[in-house]
Amino acid sequence: MTDRQFNKGDIIFKEGDSGECLYQIKEGVVGIYSAYGEADQQLLTELSAGKFFGEMAVIEAYPRSATAVALENVTAVEIESGEVNGYFKTDPDKILEIMKCLGGRLKELTDDYGEVSSAIEELRLNQDNKKSENLAARIKKFADVYRKNKNADKLSAESIRRLEQSGHADGYTTKVEGFSKNTVIFKEGEKGDCLYDIHGGSIGIYKAYGTPDEKLLTTLMSDQFFGELGMLEDDRRSGTAVAMENDTTLEIIYPDDLKELFNQNPVKVDMILAHISYRLRRLTKEYLKACGILYKVSEAEASGKGTDDRLKEEIKGYKESLYD
C-alpha cells in the first residue's frame, strides 16, 4: 500500500487495462470516463476524498471497464490485489466502506434500470399511438446511453467461477436459521438491514406476492447471496423472498458481523464482494440490453421507417431481469 500522487489531467488507468490495484482518494477529484479521448467520450461520475475506485477489476480479476482521470491534483492510496486482505486487517472498517461503495452504484443502476424498463413497458402499451413528450425524451436519453456504452456489457468468467464455488456453509458463520416451505423471509417494500446466504434449500423472489398480479422473478439456490442492498443501502426490499422448500437454511449477515466474519472466515467476505461486484456487472449488461431496445426504436424513427414487426415483437417480449 502506497500513497500515489497524480497531477491534474493524468490518466490513472485506462479502459481495458488489467486490474492490478484499487485506490482510495485522500485528496482531489477523479473522473471516471467511458470512451475517454474519443468522439463519444462520456463522464460517468466524479469521485472525491474517501471514495474508492478500481475495486471491481481487482475483486473480479477483470479488465478495467472505464478510464480514471485526475480532474485536479490527486493523492490516493494504491492497494495492489495481493494486499487487499492485509488492508482489511489493518482497518476492518474498509470492508463495509468498499461494500457500500459497490452497493451505492448498484442502487443507482437499479433505479436507472427500473426507469428504462418502465419506458419499454409504456412503449409496449402505446406502440400504435403518438408518444408522449416524456416518453420521447426517455427514449432519446436511453438510446444515447446505449450509443456511448454498447461495448461495456461483458461479464467476467472469473466472477462466474468464483460465484459457482461451493462451501458457503464451511468455516465460521454468523447467525443461521432454518425455514419451512412458504415462509416469507422479507416482504416487498420493507426496510432491509441484512443480507442472506443460502446454505440449503431455495428462495423465490416475487413481485406483488400474494396478490392476483403475483410474479416469480427468480429462484435462488444454495450458495447464493441475496438482500445485499438492504444491508448496504438501508433500502426497501424490491421483492418478497419466500422459502420454496422445507429445511431452507439461511445465514443472516448484518453490517456489524463483517469484521468478525473477516477475521474468522475471510473467504466468505471475498465471496460477498465478488457477488456484489458480479451483480453490478450483470445488471449493467441487462440495463444496456434494455437501452439497446430504445436505441433501435430511436434509429428506426430517425430513418423514417418506423418500428417494424420484429422490433415490436422484441418490445412485446421484453422482460425485466433484476436478479440472475
Secondary structure per residue as TSV (DSSP state, phi and psi in degrees):
chain	resnum	aa	ss	phi	psi
A	1	M	-	360.0	124.7
A	2	T	E	-139.1	152.2
A	3	D	E	-81.7	131.2
A	4	R	E	-116.4	141.0
A	5	Q	E	-108.0	133.2
A	6	F	E	-129.2	133.8
A	7	N	-	-83.6	157.6
A	8	K	T	-53.7	129.6
A	9	G	T	93.8	-11.8
A	10	D	-	-66.9	138.8
A	11	I	E	-86.9	119.1
A	12	I	E	-80.4	-43.9
A	13	F	E	-155.1	160.5
A	14	K	-	-109.6	149.8
A	15	E	T	-54.7	128.8
A	16	G	T	97.1	-17.3
A	17	D	-	-63.3	154.7
A	18	S	-	-70.5	144.5
A	19	G	-	-93.1	101.3
A	20	E	-	-110.0	-7.3
A	21	C	E	-158.1	158.5
A	22	L	E	-119.3	167.6
A	23	Y	E	-134.3	149.4
A	24	Q	E	-124.9	127.8
A	25	I	E	-76.8	129.0
A	26	K	E	-96.4	-40.6
A	27	E	E	-145.0	148.2
A	28	G	S	96.9	-174.5
A	29	V	-	-131.9	136.2
A	30	V	E	-116.9	134.6
A	31	G	E	-100.3	137.4
A	32	I	E	-109.0	121.4
A	33	Y	E	-121.6	148.4
A	34	S	E	-103.4	146.8
A	35	A	S	52.5	42.5
A	36	Y	T	-61.4	133.0
A	37	G	T	84.1	-1.7
A	38	E	S	-104.4	171.3
A	39	A	T	-60.9	-34.0
A	40	D	T	-101.7	27.9
A	41	Q	-	-50.9	138.6
A	42	Q	E	-138.3	129.2
A	43	L	E	-80.5	114.7
A	44	L	E	-81.8	-41.8
A	45	T	E	-165.3	161.1
A	46	E	E	-116.5	135.5
A	47	L	E	-119.6	136.7
A	48	S	-	-116.5	-171.3
A	49	A	T	-52.1	134.3
A	50	G	T	96.2	-18.6
A	51	K	-	-82.1	148.5
A	52	F	E	-96.6	152.6
A	53	F	E	-152.1	155.6
A	54	G	S	83.5	3.2
A	55	E	H	-73.5	-31.6
A	56	M	H	-64.1	-40.6
A	57	A	H	-64.3	-34.8
A	58	V	H	-73.8	-45.6
A	59	I	H	-60.6	-37.8
A	60	E	H	-105.4	0.9
A	61	A	T	51.1	55.0
A	62	Y	-	-132.4	146.4
A	63	P	-	-58.6	152.6
A	64	R	-	-59.6	134.9
A	65	S	S	-93.2	-3.9
A	66	A	S	-156.9	172.9
A	67	T	E	-106.0	135.2
A	68	A	E	-106.6	128.5
A	69	V	E	-130.3	135.5
A	70	A	E	-72.1	118.0
A	71	L	S	-86.2	-13.8
A	72	E	S	-154.1	178.9
A	73	N	-	-58.9	132.9
A	74	V	E	-128.0	138.0
A	75	T	E	-116.0	127.8
A	76	A	E	-141.1	145.3
A	77	V	E	-80.0	126.7
A	78	E	E	-102.2	121.9
A	79	I	E	-117.3	114.8
A	80	E	E	-73.1	158.1
A	81	S	G	-55.3	-38.5
A	82	G	G	-75.9	-6.6
A	83	E	G	-102.6	-2.3
A	84	V	H	-61.6	-47.6
A	85	N	H	-64.8	-36.1
A	86	G	H	-63.8	-38.0
A	87	Y	H	-62.6	-42.4
A	88	F	H	-66.2	-38.7
A	89	K	H	-64.1	-38.2
A	90	T	H	-66.2	-38.8
A	91	D	-	-145.9	86.2
A	92	P	T	-59.1	-21.6
A	93	D	H	-61.7	-21.9
A	94	K	H	-67.3	-24.0
A	95	I	H	-58.5	-52.3
A	96	L	H	-68.2	-34.4
A	97	E	H	-60.5	-46.5
A	98	I	H	-66.8	-41.7
A	99	M	H	-61.5	-41.1
A	100	K	H	-66.6	-34.9
A	101	C	H	-60.4	-48.7
A	102	L	H	-65.4	-40.9
A	103	G	H	-63.4	-37.8
A	104	G	H	-62.6	-42.2
A	105	R	H	-66.2	-39.6
A	106	L	H	-64.2	-40.0
A	107	K	H	-62.9	-47.1
A	108	E	H	-61.0	-43.1
A	109	L	H	-68.2	-37.1
A	110	T	H	-60.2	-42.2
A	111	D	H	-64.4	-43.7
A	112	D	H	-62.9	-40.6
A	113	Y	H	-65.4	-39.0
A	114	G	H	-62.7	-36.3
A	115	E	H	-69.4	-44.2
A	116	V	H	-69.0	-35.8
A	117	S	H	-65.5	-37.6
A	118	S	H	-64.4	-38.7
A	119	A	H	-64.0	-40.2
A	120	I	H	-66.3	-39.7
A	121	E	H	-64.0	-42.2
A	122	E	H	-63.4	-39.1
A	123	L	H	-64.7	-39.8
A	124	R	H	-61.2	-39.5
A	125	L	H	-79.3	-15.0
A	126	N	T	-129.8	32.0
A	127	Q	T	-61.4	-30.9
A	128	D	T	-99.4	4.6
A	129	N	S	-114.1	164.9
A	130	K	-	-68.0	134.6
A	131	K	-	-74.0	143.4
A	132	S	-	-69.0	161.0
A	133	E	H	-60.8	-40.0
A	134	N	H	-64.2	-44.2
A	135	L	H	-65.2	-41.2
A	136	A	H	-60.3	-39.7
A	137	A	H	-66.9	-38.9
A	138	R	H	-69.6	-37.0
A	139	I	H	-59.7	-45.8
A	140	K	H	-63.1	-43.2
A	141	K	H	-58.8	-49.6
A	142	F	H	-78.8	-26.3
A	143	A	H	-64.0	-39.2
A	144	D	H	-66.5	-38.6
A	145	V	H	-59.3	-46.5
A	146	Y	H	-64.6	-43.1
A	147	R	H	-58.0	-37.2
A	148	K	H	-88.5	-16.4
A	149	N	H	-130.8	18.7
A	150	K	T	-64.9	-16.6
A	151	N	T	-99.6	9.2
A	152	A	-	-104.2	26.8
A	153	D	-	-112.0	25.0
A	154	K	-	-85.5	150.8
A	155	L	-	-108.5	155.9
A	156	S	-	-90.4	122.4
A	157	A	H	-63.6	-32.1
A	158	E	H	-65.8	-39.6
A	159	S	H	-60.2	-46.8
A	160	I	H	-61.1	-43.6
A	161	R	H	-61.5	-45.2
A	162	R	H	-67.1	-37.3
A	163	L	H	-74.4	-20.5
A	164	E	H	-86.9	-7.3
A	165	Q	-	-67.8	144.8
A	166	S	-	-90.0	179.7
A	167	G	-	98.6	23.6
A	168	H	T	-63.6	-23.4
A	169	A	T	-90.1	-3.4
A	170	D	S	-76.9	149.8
A	171	G	S	73.4	-164.7
A	172	Y	-	-63.1	137.3
A	173	T	-	-129.8	161.7
A	174	T	S	-88.0	-148.5
A	175	K	E	-66.8	127.5
A	176	V	E	-119.8	131.1
A	177	E	E	-132.2	151.8
A	178	G	E	-104.7	147.1
A	179	F	E	-134.0	143.1
A	180	S	-	-86.9	163.8
A	181	K	T	-55.6	138.9
A	182	N	T	75.7	6.5
A	183	T	-	-70.9	131.5
A	184	V	E	-83.5	119.2
A	185	I	E	-79.6	-46.2
A	186	F	E	-152.7	160.0
A	187	K	-	-107.6	147.8
A	188	E	T	-54.8	130.4
A	189	G	T	94.1	-15.5
A	190	E	-	-71.2	151.7
A	191	K	B	-73.3	137.8
A	192	G	-	-107.2	152.3
A	193	D	-	-144.1	11.2
A	194	C	-	-154.8	164.2
A	195	L	E	-115.6	167.2
A	196	Y	E	-126.7	145.5
A	197	D	E	-121.6	121.5
A	198	I	E	-80.9	114.8
A	199	H	E	-91.9	-26.7
A	200	G	E	-162.7	152.2
A	201	G	S	84.6	-153.8
A	202	S	-	-153.0	157.3
A	203	I	E	-127.2	132.8
A	204	G	E	-99.5	135.3
A	205	I	E	-106.2	121.6
A	206	Y	E	-119.6	150.1
A	207	K	E	-102.2	142.5
A	208	A	S	53.1	41.9
A	209	Y	T	-59.9	134.0
A	210	G	T	81.6	8.3
A	211	T	S	-116.5	169.6
A	212	P	T	-60.9	-22.3
A	213	D	T	-93.8	12.2
A	214	E	-	-52.0	136.0
A	215	K	E	-141.3	126.1
A	216	L	E	-81.3	115.8
A	217	L	E	-81.2	-42.6
A	218	T	E	-165.5	161.8
A	219	T	E	-117.2	125.9
A	220	L	E	-104.5	139.4
A	221	M	-	-111.3	-177.6
A	222	S	T	-54.1	146.6
A	223	D	T	68.1	33.9
A	224	Q	-	-127.2	148.6
A	225	F	E	-99.2	155.9
A	226	F	E	-156.6	161.0
A	227	G	-	83.9	15.7
A	228	E	H	-65.4	-32.5
A	229	L	H	-66.4	-32.6
A	230	G	H	-61.5	-40.7
A	231	M	H	-72.2	-42.0
A	232	L	H	-87.1	-31.3
A	233	E	H	-114.9	4.2
A	234	D	-	48.7	43.8
A	235	D	-	-97.7	159.5
A	236	R	B	-75.9	142.2
A	237	R	-	-65.1	132.9
A	238	S	S	-84.2	-8.7
A	239	G	S	-155.3	176.6
A	240	T	E	-102.9	131.3
A	241	A	E	-102.0	127.9
A	242	V	E	-131.8	134.5
A	243	A	E	-67.2	128.3
A	244	M	-	-93.6	-9.6
A	245	E	S	-153.4	162.1
A	246	N	T	-66.2	156.3
A	247	D	T	61.3	31.8
A	248	T	E	-73.9	125.1
A	249	T	E	-116.2	127.5
A	250	L	E	-125.4	138.0
A	251	E	E	-92.5	129.2
A	252	I	E	-106.4	121.2
A	253	I	E	-120.5	120.5
A	254	Y	-	-102.0	159.5
A	255	P	G	-53.1	-39.3
A	256	D	G	-67.9	-13.1
A	257	D	G	-83.5	-15.4
A	258	L	H	-66.4	-38.0
A	259	K	H	-61.8	-50.5
A	260	E	H	-65.7	-38.4
A	261	L	H	-62.0	-40.7
A	262	F	H	-66.8	-42.4
A	263	N	H	-63.3	-37.9
A	264	Q	H	-93.3	-29.8
A	265	N	-	-150.4	69.5
A	266	P	H	-60.3	-26.3
A	267	V	H	-62.0	-35.9
A	268	K	H	-64.1	-41.4
A	269	V	H	-64.6	-40.7
A	270	D	H	-58.0	-41.6
A	271	M	H	-68.3	-36.8
A	272	I	H	-63.9	-45.4
A	273	L	H	-60.2	-44.8
A	274	A	H	-63.0	-38.8
A	275	H	H	-62.7	-47.9
A	276	I	H	-64.1	-43.5
A	277	S	H	-64.4	-43.6
A	278	Y	H	-63.8	-42.3
A	279	R	H	-63.1	-35.3
A	280	L	H	-64.2	-43.4
A	281	R	H	-66.6	-41.2
A	282	R	H	-63.0	-42.3
A	283	L	H	-69.4	-34.0
A	284	T	H	-59.4	-41.9
A	285	K	H	-62.2	-45.3
A	286	E	H	-67.0	-38.7
A	287	Y	H	-61.7	-47.3
A	288	L	H	-68.9	-31.4
A	289	K	H	-61.8	-42.9
A	290	A	H	-67.3	-42.9
A	291	C	H	-60.5	-33.5
A	292	G	H	-62.7	-34.1
A	293	I	H	-63.9	-45.2
A	294	L	H	-69.9	-28.8
A	295	Y	H	-62.8	-43.4
A	296	K	H	-63.0	-39.6
A	297	V	H	-62.8	-45.2
A	298	S	H	-61.8	-43.9
A	299	E	H	-66.4	-39.1
A	300	A	H	-64.7	-41.0
A	301	E	H	-69.5	-37.6
A	302	A	H	-65.5	-30.4
A	303	S	H	-79.1	-12.9
A	304	G	T	84.2	-0.3
A	305	K	-	-84.2	-25.7
A	306	G	-	79.3	177.0
A	307	T	-	-77.1	119.2
A	308	D	-	-83.0	175.2
A	309	D	H	-62.6	-37.9
A	310	R	H	-62.8	-44.1
A	311	L	H	-68.8	-36.0
A	312	K	H	-61.5	-39.0
A	313	E	H	-67.2	-36.8
A	314	E	H	-65.1	-40.8
A	315	I	H	-65.1	-44.6
A	316	K	H	-62.6	-37.5
A	317	G	H	-89.1	-0.4
A	318	Y	-	-64.0	135.7
A	319	K	-	-130.5	130.2
A	320	E	-	-65.7	139.8
A	321	S	-	-136.4	78.4
A	322	L	S	-72.9	-25.7
A	323	Y	-	-119.8	153.9
A	324	D	-	-65.4	360.0
